[in-house]
Amino acid sequence: MNTAILEKYNVPVPRYTSYPPANYFTDSFTSADYESAIDGSNTACPDHISFYLHMPFCRSLCHYCGCNAYAMQKPDAVENYIRAVHAEIDLVIKRLDPKRKIAQIHYGGGTPTALPARYLRELNAHLLSAFECIERPEIAIECHPGYADEVYWEELTAAGFNRFSLGIQDFDENVLKAVNRKPALLPVQEIIHFLKAHGAKVNMDFIYGLPYQTADSFANTISRAVALEPDRLVTFSYAHVPGIYKRQLMLEKAGLPLSTEKSRMYTEACAVLASARYKSIGMDHFVKPDDELYEALVNGKLHRNFQGYCTRRTTGQVYAFGVTGISQLSDAYCQNTKSIPEYIERTGKGELPVSKGYKLSREEQITREVIETLMCNYSIDWRSLSERLVLPVRELQQTIGYDETQMRQFEEDGLIEYNQHKLKITTDGRLFVRNVAASMDLLMRSTDKVFSKPV
């Protein structure tokens, strides 16, 4: 990419995994507000249910991590936490319409696989006993392969999981050592073979922009990955925000690659994946041509929620459990407390452990739909979106502060192609889709929030 364009647009902008981003949530949002939002969600769209469970414990903390993670605690403390999660589940599901169906269950962290598998099995059973599921629901778990042996993988498949995201990050052990991450305990090829033999889908997750990585070394890592034929492969851009996550300062001692080199990591990884016939989805996902995510992208119907990219078939309103879990309902977000002791105490009292949240205005719901459509599908058909929102195109664009001058600048810089009916991100512009989205976000016109750079 042209260096001048790279420098021009490599500025802090939201990731837009939600709209508004989580740093807009306020502590004026209460447990009563969340209860009201849950009640209202039963008659809103989407109708399906997605459950997210946050397991915050890690056996060791990776220096790059921007997740809400905590060092592993003693067995009795972990058991108290799991008991509190069950209590929170009971508080929420009693407010949900029992005729609704589960489309997704997703475990994140932290490191869910740092816990004994029996806890995960019991939590799945709790949720699945309360509701029916859609056909082919996705029951997914994020896995650190550094500590899981053959018996543990067997226990996870027996617990009902049918999608596994393996957090490989890099095959280069010098990189893993620099970021304080343990490599896989078993050969990754054996893990994938075992999981696929049990009928599961396998994702492989990688991070680029870490110490000791180069465009050539990361391309080699991705080449090794595609040879293992995962169903999906994810290349996350490392977000360096040490002002928020102090442990990231450790990476500065080892040295971080320049943004130009990081950009090359992305483009060369994309080339490797394209040659292996993987299709690009959104900002960072790559899937096989027969994946339903790619079919949704081709049809302009790709969607995402806090669980990640999904189709309209599998998407649901998200009800989150555990510390820092974020629920994503039709007109509200709600985040739980970050304190494990407070979480256990409040759920023990029969209280939803809300810390903060956000109630979306009608205008913000419209903006969310516009930005989500662009981020997922790399395009917006204004007439189609107008029909879905039951809003004239002109009024729709006025609501989001659509700026013709800005669009013309994006087009001149090669980021988009557009006319009065459609806006499309170019192949070169995909790296900066966040910048284009931010131009249609009125909250960005005057904000003091901190965001990461695209590259």
Secondary structure, DSSP 4 states (H G I P E B T S, - for coil): --HHHHHHH-S-----SSSS-GGG-BTT--HHHHHHHHHHHTTSS--SEEEEEEE-EESS--TT--S--EE---HHHHHHHHHHHHHHHHHHHTTS-TTSEEEEEEEEES-GGGS-HHHHHHHHHHHHTTSEEEEEEEEEEEE-TTS--HHHHHHHHHTT--EEEEEEE-S-HHHHHHTT-PPPSS-HHHHHHHHHHTT-EEEEEEEES-TT--HHHHHHHHHHHHHT--SEEEEEEP---TTT-GGGHHHHHH----HHHHHHHHHHHHHHHHHTT-EEETTTEEE-TT-HHHHHHHTT--EEETTEEE-TTT--EEEEESTT-EEE-SSEEEEE-S-HHHHHHHHHTT---EEEEEEPPHHHHHHHHHHHHHHHHSEEEHHHHHHHHT--HHHHHHHTT--HHHHHHHHHTTSEEE-SSEEEE-TGGGGGHHHHHHTT-GGGGS---------
